[in-house]
């Protein structure tokens, strides 16, 4: 729907030919809109807080026992510290068939310690859960116990709104799980799971809009603070753009 200089976009009308996710989609305007190549800003958005902290983009830990790399995949969802430690320990034991694995969350430091009887490796270069469990990106080998260097992170602090067609950034970096460019807005989160995230942009800064001629498609995708894609679990969201 087009109102004067406003373009209102609802992800439920996205082009399924190009996307199956409401958090990463291309959408065609219901009419071609002749937008002068001037400036644009994100004016308002409404996003349901329906995404999980642990999701399909960050739920895998790879461990090695002997010569075998084993994928340990957690169930998607939101956790408190105790439940998360229990979940990770359970999935480690199940995936490795090794009941000596333990996962302990230190109540004071909020850091995880992962251990077993006998040495093992954490193949963090192939894992996606590193930022959640507080470990870096380098593999850890030769020990029976590993303690995280950062605290357990079980909340999303902000989300990034990306648009390749609108952003003034130049570049083409885009991988399967992480996208770090084309950010048009970053939204801090202080809502609870199940709420609507309603954001009104009070920033008067506009982005240069480089496309010429008629505009009949827009693209958007959402990431968290680590540039992991966000899965809205089938829910849709609305963004309003303002052109000048």
N, C-alpha and C positions, 0 to 999 in steps of 0.2 A: 504494500500500500504506500502511495506517495502523497505527501502533504507539503506543498510549497517546496522548501529547501530541505525537508526531512525525508529520510528513507527509513521505513520501519520494516525490519526483517525478523521473521519468525522461523526458527530452525525446522519446524514441522513441515514446512513447504520446501525443504531442501531437495536438490536433484539427486535422487538415489543412484543415478547412473554413475556419479562421481564419488559418492560417499554413502556409507550405511550408518554413520555415527552422527548424532546431533552435536557432538563436540568437535567435529572436524568435517566441514561440509562446504559445498559450493551451492549457491542458490541463484536461480534466474529471476530477475524482476518480472512482474506481471506485464510490464510494458518497458520498452527501451526508454531510458532516461538520458536526455542530452544534458550532461553535466559539464559546465565549463572547466577546463583544466586548472582549477585554482586551489582551493583548500577544503579540508574535511576534518571533522573531529567526531569521536564517539560521544554522543550526548547523554544517552541513558541505556542501561541494560537491566534485565531481570533474569537471573539464573537460579534454578532450584538447587539447593544444597543437597544433592542426591548422590554425590560421588563419594566413594570410599577412600580412606587414607591408604589402605592396602588394596591394590587393584591389579588388573591384568598386566599393567605396565611396570609394576615394581614389587612383585610378589615372589621372586625367585632367588634362592641362595644355592650356589653350586659348591659342593664339598667334594674332596677327594680322599678316598681311603685306599691305600695301595696304589694301583694304577687305574682306578676307576673313578671317573667324574660322575657325580650323582646330583641330579636336579631335585632340590627340595622346594616345593611349591606350596605356599600358604593359601588358605581360603580367603577370598576377598571379603573385606568388611572393615568395620571400625572396632578398635580394641582399646582397653585400658592396659597399663603396663603389665599387670599380673596375667591377664588373659592372653596378651601377646606372647609373653615368655612361655606360657603353657602350650600355646598353639605351635610356636616354633620348635619347642622340644618334642612335641608329639609328632610333627611332620618330619623332623630329623630322624627320630627313631623308626618311623614307618618307612621312610624312603631308603634308609641305609640298612634296615634290619639289625640295628645295633642299639640295644637297650641301655648302653652305658652313656649315651649322650645326655647332657644336662644343659639347661639354659636358665641362668639366674639373673634377675634384675636387682641391682644394688639399690636399696631404698633411699640411701643418702645421695649417691652420685647420679642415679637414674641411668647407669650404663649397664649394658648386657655383658655377661661372660658366657661364652659357649665352650663346652669341654666334653671330652670323652676319655675312656681308658685307652691310652695309646695315641700316638701322634696321628694327626690328620691335617689336611690343608683346606683353607677356604679360598676358592677360586673366585675372587671378587671381580676380576676382569670380565667374567662371564655372568656375573650376578646382576640383578636389577634392584635388589632390596637394600643396597648399601646405605643410602641416605636415611632410610627408616631405622636400621639397626645401629647406626652410628659408626660404621666402619668406612674406611677410604676405598679407593679403587685399585690398590695394589694387592696382589695375591699374598696370603699368609701361609707359610709352610713350616714344617719341622717341629711343631709343638702340639701339646695335648690340650692346651687351654689358651683361649684368645679373649681379651677384654677390649671392648669398644673404646675408641678414642673420643667419641662424642656421645651425648645423651640420646636415649631412645626418642625418636621423633614420631609421634602419633597424632599430629594435627597438621592441617594444611594452613599455612600462614597467609598466602595470597594466591591469586590466580592471574595468569597472563592471558590477554586477549590478542590473538595474532590475526593478521590479514596480509597475505602476500600482495594482494592487489592494491591495498590502501597504504601500507606502511611506507615511510620514506627511507627505510633501511635498504641497502643494496646487498644482495647476496643470495645464495641458493642452497644454504645448508639445511638439509632436512633428512632425518633418518627415521628408522622404524619406530623408535621409542622416545626420542628427544628432539625437540625443535627449539632452537634458540634465537631465531630472528623474527622479523616482521611483527614485533610487538607494537600494538597501537594503544594499549592501556594496561596497567597493572592494578588489580583490585585487592586491597587488604580485606581479610576475612575476620569478622568478629561475631558471625552468626553461628547458630547451632545446626547440626545435621537435621534435615527436614524442613528448615526455614527457606524462604526465598531471599536470595542475595539481590538487593535493589541498590543500584549505584547511579547517582546523579552526578555528572561531571561538571564541576565548577571551574575547571581549568579553561582559560580562554585560548590556549594554544591550539592551533590548527596544523594539520599535516598537509604538505604539498601533495596534491592529487595529480599524478603524472599521466593517467590514462586520457586519451584524446577521443573525441567523438562520442557516440552513444554508448552508454554503460548498461549492459543487460545481465551481468552476473556479478556476484560478490562471493568472497571466500572467507571463512573464519575457522580457527581452531583454538582450543583451550589447553593450557598447561599449568602445572603447579610451579612452586618456586624453584624446583630442580629441573624444570623443563620436561618433566614426564607428562605425557598426555593425560587428560582427565576424561573419565568415562561417566557420563551423567545417568547411566543405567536406564536408558530409554526415555528420559525426560527431555523436554524441549526448553529453549530459552529465546529471549527477544532482545534485539539490539536496535537502537535508534541512532542513525548517523545524521549529522547536520553538515550541509555543504554551503560554502559562501563563495 
